[in-house]
Amino acid sequence: MTAFADTAAFPFRLLLPETILAGGLLATLLTSLGKGPAWRKLAALLAAAAAIGAFVASLDAGAGAVGTTIAGDSFVDRTVAMLRVDAIATIVRPAITALLALCVFARSIDRDDAGDGEAWHACTLGIGLGALLVTSAANTIPMWLGLELVSLGSYALAAWRGGDRRAAEAGMKYVLFGGAATGLMLFGTSHLYGLTGHLDFAGIGHVLGQGASPATAAALCLAAVGAAYKLTVVPFHVYAPDVYQGAPPTSVAVVATLPKLAAGAVLLRALPLVLPANVAPPGSAAAGLAIVAFVSLAVGAVMATVQRDARRILAFSGIGHGGTAVLAMAAMPGATSGGAASATMLQLLAYAAAAFGAFVCLGILERDTNSTDLEALRGAGRRRPWTTGALCLFLASLVGIPPLAGFLAKWAVIATAVTAGPWPFAAVGALLVTTAVFAFAYLRIVRAAVLTEPAHEIPCAPPPWPATLAVVVAALVVLGLGLWLDVLAVLTRELAS
């Protein structure tokens, strides 16, 4: 991998997806100066063009690093990378930009009574830009900057429905807990710099390899809070149910998928560098991650069964899937193969596709009754059979039914975790049990939508074609990843390279 230290050799091609999104963000903001439907349509077209352009650019952006050369210390003539486009970024950046484009298309299901579509698209592109920065981060500075970009846009999307009490509560909780998570992360990062003299992952791991203290372990845990918050793992999950219920459906699709992909990618890069085998024995690091996974799975499953709103059920499902991704990461510290990384990657990709599709389907159904309460979903299968069928497909993938992507993802996580030590092995048992519990929770949604009759007939109009296209693409991804039987081997080979 080549590193670049001067402006003349600056690899603009590596950062072309980020550059396109930044340009699209500025152009979309400028459209807010105009008034009327034509300007809102222009904003949507610019946002879609920027997302599609970033997706195309990410497919052929190359590989390399952007950073600064430092000499004269014990780590002589090394390049401190700020951003690193490696195998992880090469896989995740196209996924993020593709999901971003689908979110822009799916925006058509949201009711835009306030005429503020330009601002919505600007916030969404900002979240996508921040997610790309986090995905490529090899240093705590761009990681924090990217997480803040994601957070600022997410705060706005969470409270988007002006005058709605649930939206106001969602935005308030998101801001309060997000601010606390940011403060803890900065507190830990500053202590890491004071203890190691480095902010880049490789430099931190190099110093810690010479000896680590309890204070360093505490600083590492605090520095990881920002990523844990985006993964919605316990105890950083409290905001999720209210945000997923109170925000518009497409906003939830953005907040529930893009940050998770970015946070998972940066953790995949950071864990092997910051925690090599000589810093933390693989057993101890695996035990800590397995405990987080176990608690997240248990809390998500138990709470999902008592919810009466489909979006809240999916919120607790997201907490459980965040725990599943952490369980796969439990095999990474000290690991020499790419099995844990590929299992984590497949889990994140499978969840993102299924969760996005499920939230868009719920958004289409919500247009009929203005609610995703289980009672409001009664008879949805008769009103909208294709949308309801797609929703059942995505729920089946989330629970892990073959031949869908969720099945291969769970299989990969289990196969990786059972060999990572006693604590991950115990967490695998929790994964199996909670999968059955989540299946019960999902079946409550299916029962309400398919097996119950509506109290009265509800007129419904066909969904907008961009939203239908987004659902079809998500369904094809869920089916494609599930039928691509050697996807895990391909991911392992790519990540090992």
Helices and strands as residue ranges (DSSP letters): E 3-4, G 7-9, H 16-31, H 37-59, E 64-70, E 78-85, H 87-106, G 107-109, H 117-136, H 140-158, H 165-196, H 201-208, H 214-223, H 225-231, H 240-246, H 249-274, H 282-304, H 310-329, H 339-369, H 380-383, H 385-399, H 405-417, H 422-446, I 447-451, H 465-483, H 487-496
